[in-house]
């Protein structure tokens, strides 16, 4: 019997497993099929300030996780030698109208009072930071502390570091239900009928979390939301910072590639790329940065993001003893990986969690079975 079994091998599951193993616990991770979840498909924007329309528990959770990234990245590089593409590149949120610029100013007004790095800018100031922006840009905001990362490299590094810390991974292990005895979780029952027993169970199955029986989650507590991304491959770098604008966001890479994302579609468990989505993303991207019109089209892909009804992650313990939730991260899975690992490890080892988890409880309205 292991100390902990983690259901799910995305960034939330791997970060949790690594944090637990580094505290001396024995950990097994169960994954359905490698590469089918949201982690590998994400664009890797670490941008808690970009979309936060106000202060609150979610904004604070995201900011706390962003602050943990430099330490995590350094530890992963030491353990694996992998550069996960972490770059504190800053981000621009831009508008194409006066009304849009005013909306941005209203939504981020709280950040200045909170002491966060932000700077309102007009169109000329935005283009001074990102000269490739179109003449239509009327202004927006600059966030110097935002960053980006390469999710596939991050996931690979987390997994390798976890394995080297003693974590055992089992692929092709589809979980049917949480094993519960005397109101206490004791592991997982697989689709093939085999049991994987542990003193603690962590549910980090992303979009598949509600399909796992006996967890205490309602059948539709977490639903998949498809996000499609288009990769452009210009001959030389066009952008150095993240750009978030109407209809799309642009996440650049060191080699000049630009990831254009992303749709939000309730399309079930169908990770398909559609022609209409590609058209819409490219139209928005080329309007923002006309120079991308000369860039060759690279890959296209789609991922399934776990969407709770209120769009808050599900973190912490529920009604079933020794079951910890680490799911429902929706669009913030990569951003929240460090703090999720820290929270899970704290709960299982009896430490105080780094934040109040009440807003993220599995028992909040609309989630419990």
VOGU-3710 file (C-alpha; in Angstrom, 3 decimals, decimal comma):
1> xxxxxxxxxx> 0,000/0,000/0,000  1,327/3,423/-0,995  0,943/6,494/1,145  -0,832/8,298/-1,709  -2,415/7,420/-5,029  -2,909/10,326/-7,447  -5,591/9,927/-10,117  -4,405/11,972/-13,100  -0,987/12,780/-14,532  -1,447/16,317/-15,801
11> xxxxxxxxxx> 0,439/19,226/-14,290  -1,818/19,262/-11,198  -1,304/15,556/-10,550  2,417/15,587/-11,293  3,058/18,717/-9,217  1,151/17,146/-6,320  3,045/13,867/-6,646  6,390/15,658/-6,732  5,578/17,777/-3,675  4,477/14,689/-1,744
21> xxxxxxxxxx> 7,514/12,623/-2,742  9,856/15,413/-1,690  8,260/15,170/1,761  9,151/11,500/1,928  5,816/9,898/1,028  5,418/6,952/-1,335  3,251/7,946/-4,299  1,655/6,214/-7,273  0,151/8,157/-10,181  -2,546/6,646/-12,402
31> xxxxxxxxxx> -3,161/8,043/-15,894  -5,680/7,012/-18,526  -3,788/7,854/-21,706  -0,674/10,039/-21,890  -1,261/13,330/-23,684  -5,058/13,372/-23,727  -5,649/16,037/-21,083  -5,371/19,805/-21,043  -1,808/20,211/-19,731  0,100/19,386/-22,882
41> xxxxxxxxxx> -2,280/21,468/-25,034  -2,121/24,753/-23,099  -0,490/27,911/-24,450  1,445/28,443/-21,228  0,468/31,999/-20,276  1,153/32,705/-16,602  -1,137/35,719/-16,474  -3,176/36,135/-13,297  -3,466/39,886/-13,897  -4,506/39,704/-17,543
51> xxxxxxxxxx> -8,041/38,468/-16,973  -8,745/39,187/-13,302  -11,728/41,521/-13,313  -11,470/42,104/-9,572  -9,758/41,141/-6,349  -10,890/37,973/-4,598  -9,942/34,397/-3,693  -9,314/33,299/-7,294  -7,096/36,269/-8,113  -5,125/35,725/-4,920
61> xxxxxxxxxx> -4,742/32,006/-5,610  -3,405/32,714/-9,099  -1,018/35,416/-7,875  0,299/33,121/-5,149  0,978/30,389/-7,702  2,750/32,747/-10,106  5,053/33,774/-7,253  6,045/30,117/-6,744  7,177/29,585/-10,328  10,817/30,808/-10,118
71> xxxxxxxxxx> 11,541/28,367/-7,275  9,764/25,491/-9,040  11,538/26,148/-12,335  14,940/26,243/-10,630  14,274/22,983/-8,798  13,117/21,267/-11,995  16,214/22,415/-13,866  18,411/21,063/-11,086  16,561/17,741/-10,962  16,180/17,156/-14,715
81> xxxxxxxxxx> 18,298/19,637/-16,692  15,185/20,642/-18,649  14,532/24,261/-19,623  10,756/24,525/-19,261  10,629/27,828/-21,153  9,813/30,029/-18,171  10,233/33,639/-19,257  9,130/36,711/-17,307  8,301/38,463/-20,567  5,431/40,711/-19,454
91> xxxxxxxxxx> 2,031/40,908/-21,111  -0,039/43,479/-22,952  -3,807/43,513/-22,825  -4,976/45,690/-25,694  -8,201/47,188/-27,006  -9,282/48,198/-30,508  -11,710/50,916/-29,431  -12,025/53,706/-26,885  -14,789/51,759/-25,125  -12,561/48,695/-24,926
101> xxxxxxxxxx> -9,712/50,725/-23,455  -12,044/52,159/-20,807  -13,315/48,677/-19,953  -9,752/47,463/-19,371  -9,049/50,461/-17,139  -12,151/49,727/-15,044  -11,438/46,022/-14,686  -7,861/46,424/-13,505  -8,247/49,525/-11,311  -8,061/47,329/-8,184
111> xxxxxxxxxx> -4,580/46,098/-9,105  -2,846/49,403/-8,454  -4,321/49,603/-4,955  -3,224/46,007/-4,404  0,372/46,946/-5,208  0,578/44,936/-8,423  2,748/46,015/-11,331  0,457/47,461/-13,975  0,564/50,423/-16,297  -2,217/51,847/-18,431
121> xxxxxxxxxx> -1,089/52,860/-21,892  -2,431/54,527/-25,016  -2,020/53,111/-28,498  1,393/54,653/-29,108  2,743/53,361/-25,789  1,405/49,862/-26,543  3,106/49,882/-29,964  6,324/51,133/-28,378  6,411/47,896/-26,372  5,183/45,715/-29,246
131> xxxxxxxxxx> 5,908/47,469/-32,566  4,111/44,773/-34,579  0,721/45,755/-33,148  -1,733/47,219/-35,634  -2,635/50,901/-35,901  -6,144/50,107/-34,618  -4,875/49,453/-31,095  -6,175/52,300/-28,956  -4,376/51,314/-25,773  -4,685/48,937/-22,885
141> xxxxxxxxxx> -2,472/47,831/-20,028  1,048/46,510/-19,504  1,724/43,883/-16,826  5,461/43,590/-16,255  5,319/40,567/-13,929  3,365/38,234/-16,201  5,231/35,320/-17,721  4,996/32,383/-20,080  6,138/28,778/-20,031  6,188/25,794/-22,388
151> xxxxxxxxxx> 3,577/23,364/-20,998  4,839/20,156/-22,685  8,337/20,829/-21,322  6,905/21,633/-17,898  4,857/18,432/-17,815  7,848/16,360/-18,918  10,103/17,943/-16,290  7,524/17,473/-13,516  7,124/13,825/-14,399  10,848/13,094/-14,643
161> xxxxxxxxxx> 11,544/14,934/-11,387  8,731/13,021/-9,701  10,050/9,679/-10,975  13,532/10,511/-9,741  12,007/11,360/-6,367  10,490/7,865/-6,232  6,997/8,359/-7,699  5,647/5,378/-9,656  3,581/6,109/-12,781  1,118/3,670/-14,318
171> xxxxxxxxxx> -0,183/4,479/-17,815  -3,330/3,028/-19,308  -4,894/2,916/-15,856  -8,467/4,116/-16,313  -10,059/4,661/-12,913  -13,708/3,633/-12,474  -14,271/4,708/-8,887  -12,709/5,884/-5,680  -12,473/3,015/-3,209  -14,302/3,998/-0,037
181> xxxxxxxxxx> -14,435/1,928/3,142  -16,072/3,180/6,343  -16,457/6,684/4,812  -12,714/6,844/4,100  -10,952/6,765/0,714  -8,529/3,850/0,464  -7,454/4,072/-3,177  -8,893/3,500/-6,641  -10,706/0,762/-8,529  -9,634/0,491/-12,177
191> xxxxxxxxxx> -11,807/-0,363/-15,172  -10,128/-3,778/-15,386  -11,286/-4,566/-11,852  -7,921/-4,228/-10,157  -7,456/-2,214/-6,968  -4,740/0,330/-6,207  -4,787/0,927/-2,477  -3,341/3,876/-0,578  -3,751/5,717/2,690  -4,667/8,919/0,814
201> xxxxxxxxxx> -6,261/9,499/-2,591  -5,863/12,634/-4,719  -8,404/13,270/-7,491  -6,631/15,263/-10,220  -8,355/13,813/-13,266  -9,195/17,105/-14,971  -12,151/16,909/-17,347  -12,707/13,268/-16,405  -13,089/13,955/-12,663  -16,902/13,807/-12,617
211> xxxxxxxxxx> -16,880/10,463/-14,430  -15,100/8,776/-11,536  -17,661/7,223/-9,227  -17,898/7,610/-5,442  -15,869/10,829/-5,283  -18,751/12,906/-3,962  -18,845/15,095/-7,083  -22,069/15,507/-9,049  -22,048/13,955/-12,556  -21,796/17,378/-14,239
221> xxxxxxxxxx> -19,706/19,139/-11,593  -16,759/19,290/-14,004  -17,353/19,364/-17,757  -14,856/19,427/-20,634  -14,442/22,695/-22,523  -12,568/22,381/-25,790  -9,850/24,901/-26,526  -8,309/25,058/-29,993  -4,896/26,571/-30,728  -3,103/27,505/-33,945
231> xxxxxxxxxx> 0,678/27,687/-34,207  2,318/30,197/-36,545  5,994/29,940/-37,476  7,389/33,293/-38,705  10,966/33,295/-39,989  12,045/35,659/-37,198  10,422/36,703/-33,902  7,507/39,115/-34,257  6,608/39,387/-30,558  8,578/39,089/-27,354
241> xxxxxxxxxx> 5,697/39,473/-24,893  2,269/37,927/-24,468  -0,530/39,879/-26,171  -4,136/39,490/-25,060  -6,669/41,156/-27,329  -10,193/40,884/-28,710  -10,840/37,419/-30,127  -7,501/35,817/-29,284  -4,318/35,807/-27,294  -0,791/35,465/-28,662
251> xxxxxxxxxx> 1,864/33,529/-26,758  5,334/33,782/-28,343  8,253/31,372/-28,049  11,987/32,035/-28,104  12,363/30,554/-31,599  9,765/32,955/-33,049  6,745/30,667/-33,004  3,478/32,244/-31,885  0,625/30,256/-30,371  -2,787/31,724/-31,163
261> xxxxxxxxxx> -5,578/30,701/-28,833  -8,018/29,751/-27,772  -11,635/28,797/-28,259  -14,034/27,814/-25,470  -16,513/25,181/-26,655  -18,769/22,792/-24,796  -18,230/20,011/-27,313  -18,051/16,997/-25,026  -15,019/14,733/-25,048  -14,107/15,539/-28,652
271> xxxxxxxxxx> -10,651/17,162/-28,970  -11,114/18,003/-32,650  -9,736/20,988/-34,552  -12,366/22,698/-36,688  -11,975/24,871/-39,750  -14,256/27,582/-38,370  -12,232/27,943/-35,173  -8,957/28,129/-37,096  -10,465/30,825/-39,337  -11,710/32,873/-36,383
281> xxxxxxxxxx> -8,432/32,650/-34,461  -6,372/33,613/-37,494  -8,685/36,510/-38,338  -8,322/37,925/-34,818  -4,561/37,351/-34,727  -3,879/38,990/-38,086  -6,008/41,969/-37,158  -3,901/42,501/-34,019  -0,527/41,756/-35,633  -0,731/42,076/-39,437
291> xxxxxxxxxx> 2,855/40,841/-39,888  1,707/37,367/-38,847  -0,048/37,150/-42,213  3,303/36,210/-43,747  3,953/33,437/-41,200  3,658/29,817/-42,314  0,932/27,832/-40,623  2,344/25,319/-38,156  0,447/22,787/-36,099  -3,119/23,007/-34,845
301> xxxxxxxxxx> -4,459/21,164/-31,817  -7,189/21,099/-29,211  -7,334/20,247/-25,520  -10,128/19,628/-23,026  -10,129/21,972/-20,030  -11,996/20,997/-16,824  -14,824/23,489/-16,304  -16,663/23,725/-12,962  -19,960/25,580/-13,087  -18,637/28,603/-11,197
311> xxxxxxxxxx> -15,213/28,439/-12,900  -13,374/28,091/-9,581  -11,009/25,152/-9,063  -11,906/22,339/-6,690  -9,190/22,116/-4,053  -9,023/20,486/-0,652  -10,825/17,767/1,251  -14,479/16,848/0,841  -16,956/14,760/2,797  -14,966/11,570/2,299
321> xxxxxxxxxx> -11,988/11,325/4,640  -8,518/11,010/3,099  -9,724/12,152/-0,336  -8,169/15,383/-1,608  -9,402/17,238/-4,699  -7,034/18,943/-7,131  -9,176/19,477/-10,201  -11,434/21,904/-12,066  -8,666/24,373/-12,883  -10,356/25,321/-16,181
331> xxxxxxxxxx> -8,113/27,819/-18,044  -5,580/28,109/-15,235  -4,226/24,600/-14,845  -0,646/25,402/-15,797  -0,638/28,649/-13,828  -1,986/26,917/-10,716  0,266/23,842/-10,800  2,798/25,070/-8,177  0,237/26,175/-5,601  -1,870/23,054/-6,200
341> xxxxxxxxxx> 1,103/20,841/-5,400  1,791/22,871/-2,292  -1,843/22,676/-1,126  -2,148/18,920/-1,657  1,113/18,186/0,133  0,165/20,448/3,043  -3,201/18,760/3,556  -1,815/15,245/3,462  1,155/15,948/5,742  -0,903/17,890/8,273
351> xxxxxxxxxx> 0,503/21,327/7,481  -1,497/24,536/7,195  -2,496/25,199/3,540  -0,983/28,383/2,091  -4,440/29,922/1,496  -7,989/29,636/2,742  -9,545/26,803/0,729  -13,179/27,460/1,659  -14,020/29,208/-1,672  -12,714/26,152/-3,555
361> xxxxxxxxx> -14,513/23,490/-1,524  -15,911/20,423/-3,281  -19,046/20,873/-1,194  -20,040/24,254/-2,569  -23,401/24,572/-4,361  -23,665/22,763/-7,685  -20,727/20,398/-7,186  -21,709/17,837/-4,578  -23,530/14,672/-5,637
//
